Amino acid sequence: MAEQETPKIPDRLFFRIGDVSQLTGIEAYVLRFWEGEFPALSPKKTSSGQRQYRRKDVETVLEIKRLLYDEGYTIAGARKAMRGRPKQNNAAESGEQSDQLFPAPQATAASPDLTGIKQELREILALLNKR
């Protein structure tokens, strides 16, 4: 797939869910769903219950979007990929985009990552066995 250009995140402390939705092109209900699926995505809530996303939360949303939409990961696979990545503090705080935050895909269509597929199948089997 063609790689999309990363949107420029405005220099603000907090973003509301509507702002994040507009910046990332992800609907608000999807963002709320992702909060439950990805522990790395945890916006604070105000006393009135409104979500306050920080810059790192917006970057996390963009990373999740890239994994799911551009690289074709499942939610479980994207969650695992997010867990395995080192945290990006310096680049995120300075406002710079890091190549490590958005690495080039390693596997091609001709050589799928079979270990990742095997792990996802094991996770599915474990979920089915719990029933």
KELUMTI-506168 format. One line per field, with one value per residue (C-alpha): x negated, y, z negated; residue number from 1. Coordinates in steps of 0.2 Angstrom, whole numbers. Layout:
<rs>
east	(X,...) .
north	(Y,...) .
up	(Z,...) .
num	(NUM,...) .
</rs>
This chain:
<rs>
east	(0,-5,-12,-2,-10,-10,1,-7,-2,1,-9,4,4,21,33,51,58,65,48,39,53,50,31,30,45,52,70,72,81,66,55,65,65,46,44,51,40,23,16,4,19,25,31,35,53,58,70,84,79,71,56,40,27,9,-3,-10,8,11,-6,0,17,7,-4,11,19,3,2,20,24,7,-2,14,12,26,30,21,6,5,7,-8,-18,-15,-20,-37,-42,-53,-45,-49,-52,-65,-58,-40,-45,-55,-41,-52,-46,-57,-61,-60,-42,-37,-49,-48,-39,-51,-40,-35,-19,-30,-37,-24,-29,-24,-29,-17,-3,-7,-6,10,18,12,21,37,36,33,49,59,53,59,77) .
north	(0,18,26,41,57,59,74,89,89,107,113,111,103,95,89,85,69,79,87,70,63,77,76,58,54,41,43,47,30,21,31,26,8,8,15,-2,-12,-3,0,13,24,32,50,58,63,80,82,84,67,75,66,76,68,73,74,56,50,57,49,33,34,38,22,11,18,14,-4,-8,1,2,-14,-24,-30,-37,-28,-42,-41,-22,-23,-35,-25,-9,-19,-24,-7,5,21,36,50,62,63,65,79,88,87,78,62,47,34,21,27,23,10,3,-14,-29,-42,-42,-50,-65,-68,-66,-66,-84,-82,-68,-78,-93,-82,-74,-92,-98,-82,-86,-104,-99,-88,-102,-114,-102,-104) .
up	(0,3,-13,-19,-25,-43,-48,-57,-75,-82,-96,-110,-127,-125,-112,-113,-105,-90,-87,-87,-75,-63,-64,-61,-51,-63,-69,-88,-91,-84,-96,-111,-106,-103,-121,-128,-116,-117,-135,-127,-123,-139,-137,-154,-158,-164,-179,-166,-158,-142,-135,-135,-123,-124,-110,-114,-113,-96,-91,-98,-88,-72,-75,-78,-62,-53,-60,-57,-40,-31,-37,-39,-57,-67,-83,-93,-81,-82,-101,-102,-90,-101,-116,-108,-103,-113,-120,-110,-122,-115,-97,-104,-116,-103,-90,-78,-68,-72,-59,-73,-77,-59,-53,-35,-34,-35,-27,-9,-2,4,-13,-27,-45,-50,-68,-70,-62,-73,-89,-83,-80,-97,-105,-96,-101,-119,-118,-111,-124,-138,-132) .
num	(1,2,3,4,5,6,7,8,9,10,11,12,13,14,15,16,17,18,19,20,21,22,23,24,25,26,27,28,29,30,31,32,33,34,35,36,37,38,39,40,41,42,43,44,45,46,47,48,49,50,51,52,53,54,55,56,57,58,59,60,61,62,63,64,65,66,67,68,69,70,71,72,73,74,75,76,77,78,79,80,81,82,83,84,85,86,87,88,89,90,91,92,93,94,95,96,97,98,99,100,101,102,103,104,105,106,107,108,109,110,111,112,113,114,115,116,117,118,119,120,121,122,123,124,125,126,127,128,129,130,131) .
</rs>
